[in-house]
Amino acid sequence: MSYILATILVALATISGINMQNSMQVALAQEPLSSPACGQVVHANVTLTANLVCTGDGLIVGEPNTTINLNGYSIEGPGDNSSKVGIAVPHSDNVVIQGSGSIKNFQAGVLITGSGNTEMNRITFEGNKIAVFMTGSIGSTVEQNFIGPNTIGIASHSSTGAQIHANMMTGNDLAGVTLVNTDKSQVDANSIGGSRNGIFLDAQSTKNTILYNNVLKNDIDINNADGLPLNINGNELLKNNCFVSNPSGGCNPQ
């Protein structure tokens, strides 16, 4: 299982790195847009006034301190097997993406690359390969979202300080939350069900805290690197409501 997840995330990180470099070049060449459309670069405060149905990428953040309000509307892509992204946040700090609203049918619903302090809240993610994908990011917050079904709910790759709080995740096939080479992050107060792994951490993910989650009806509810002892990578599993953890002992008594 760890091999499958790591392979998917590394492959997508490589593809996304290329896409984001091109997107940044576009962003530097365009002025801020007041009425966003598919594939356009957005700046400052942006509020959707209609659904976006995109054959390519959705929106691309072009500068720090941008806020995107879905305003009850949706951004829909060409399918989870495409290489397209619903909202891309390349190298832009302090970005907020807020609902209500939905992002669906993309390779990544939201892709955060090399950015700090991105916030996402009250969004519905469905039909994506990965709903929220953080790579090379610092201090991202994913809070109070409805996530599922997707292939993977929330994925963090080579990132630090993620805060994954109070999300409802159902039917994300491979994993609800997966951390790969991710450090000093907290996953708390989430409800996660219907996945092969509810929460998965690979062997290179260290000093993460997993607590107060309801992780039930997954093949494995909480999986620390396919059974790696917690004292090896310093992760903490505290007061989680679950049935099956690997290694054992990560669940409260049922």
N, C-alpha and C positions, 0 to 999 in steps of 0.2 A: 504493500500500500504506500509506503513512504517513497518508493521508487516511482510509482505512477504519479503521485502528486508533485514530487520534485521535478520530474521530467516535463510535466505540463507547464509548471510555473516558470522553469528556466526557458523553455521554448517561447512562451508568451512574452517573457521579459526581453528576450532578444528581438523578437518582432516589434514589440512596443517601443524599444529604444530607437529603432530606425524610424518608426512612424512619428515619434515625438520630436525627433530632430528636424524632420521635414515640417512638422506643424509649427515649431518655433520660428523657422525661417519665414513661413507665411505670416505668423503673428507680427513679426517685426515690420512687415511690409504693409500692414493694413491699419486703417483708422478704426476707432471704436464704433460698434454698430448698435443702433437703438432698437432694431427689430431683427432678432436673430433668426437665421434659417439654417438648415442642415449644412454642416461643413464650414461654418463661419467662425471667425475668431471674436471672442467677446471680452469686454473690459468693464470695470466698475460695477454698477448695479444693473442686472438684467432680469426682466420678468417675462416669462412666456405668456403670450396671449392666444395661443392656439397649439394644438398637437403638432409635433414634428414627426413625419414619416420619412425616414432617410434611407437612401440606397448606399450611402457611404457613412462617414463619421457624423456624429451629432454636432456637439459644440466643442470648441477648443478655447481654453482659457488663455488669454494673451498677456496678462500681467498680474502682479500680486494684488491682494486686497479686492478681489472680484467676488461678488455675490450673485449666485444664480438662483432665482426663485421659480420653481416649476409652476407654482400658482394653480395647482390642480390639473395641469395638463401632462401629457406623456411625450417621451422621446422614444421612437420605435425604430429599430434598425433592420438590416437585411437578413439577420440570422446569426445564431451563435457560432456557426462554422465559418463565418466571414472573418476578416482581419480588422473589423471596424469597432469603434469605441463610441459609447453614448456621450460621455463628457470626459474630455482629456484635460488633465491638470499638469502640464509639463513645466517644471522649474519655476513655479509661481507660489509664493508663500501666502498664508492667511486667506485662503479661498473658502467660501461657504457655499454649499449646495443644499438647498432646503426644499421640502415639500409643503403641502401634499402634492403628489404627482407620481409618475412611474417612469422607469427606464427599462426597456426590454428589447430582447432579440439582438444583442451585440456580443462580440467576443468578450469585451469587458464593458460592464455598465458604466462604471466610473473607473478611470485609470489615472493613478497619481504617480508621477515619475519625478523623483528628485525634488520634491516640494515639502515644505514644512507647514504644520498647523492647518491642514485641510480639515474642514468639518462637513459631515453629511448627516442629515436628520430628516425623519418623517417621509421617506421615499419608499416606494414599492419597487422591488427589483424582481423580474421574472423572465425566464427564457434566455438568460445569458450564459455564456460559458463560465465566466466568473462575474459575479455581481459587482463586487468592489475589489479592485486589485491595486495594492500599494507596492511599489518597488523603488528602493532607494529613497524612501520618505522618512520624515521625522515628525512625530507627534500628531499623526492623523487621528481624528475622532469619528467613529461610526456609531451613531446613537439613535435609538428609537425608530428603526427602519423595519419594514416587512420584506423579508428576503426569501424568495422561493416561489416555484421551483427553478433552480439553476443547476449547472454541473457542480460548481463550487460557490458557496455563499460569499465569504470574505477571505481573501488571500493576502498575506503579507510576505514579501520577498526582499531580503537584504534591507530591512528597515528597522527602526527603533522607536520606542515610546508610543506605540499605537494604543488607543483607548477604544475598546469595543464593548459597548455598554447598552443593555436593555433593548436588544434587537429580538425580533421574532423570526426564527429561521425554520422553514419547513420544506422537506422534500428536495434538498440540495444533494444531488446524487453522491458525489465522491466525499464531500465534507461540508459541514456548516462553516467552520473556521479552520484555516490551515496557516500555520506559521512556518516559514522556511528561512533559516539564517536570520531570524528576527529576535531582537533582544529588548529586555526591559519594558515589555508591553503588558497590558492588563485586559483580560477578558472576563467581564463580570455581569451578572444579572440578566443574562441572555436565556432565551428559551429555544432549544435546538432539538429537532427530531427528524426522522426519516432520511438519515444519511448513512453511508458506510462508516464514516467516522464523524462523530459530532464535532469534537475539537481535536485537531491533530497538530503536534509540534514535532519538527524533525530534530535530529541530533545536534544540529548547529544552532538551534534556537535556545537561548540561555536567559536565565534570570527573569522569566515571565511569570505572571501571577494569574491563576485561573480560579475564580472564586464566585460563590453564590449563583452558579448557573443551574438551570433545570435542563439537563441533557439526557433525554429519554427516548427509547424506541429507535436507537441507532444500532448498527451492528456492533460497533465499539463506541461507547459514549465519549470517553476521553482517552486519547492515545498519545503517550509521550514516547515518540520515536520507536514505535513497535516494542515497547516494554523496557526502554532504557531506564535504569534507576535514576530517580530524581536528583540524587546527590551528584550525579555526573554532570548534568547541565544546569543545575541550580534552579529549575522551575518549581513553582509551588502550586499544589492542587489543594484548595481549601474550601470546605463546606459546600461542595457541589452535590446537587440532588441528581444521582444517576445510578445505574445498575452495574455497568461494566466499564472498568478502567484498565489500562495496560501501561505500566504495571498495576497490579491490584492495590487497593487502599486509597484510590483517589476519589471515591464516592462516599457520601454519608451512608451510614447503615440504613437499609430500607425496612 
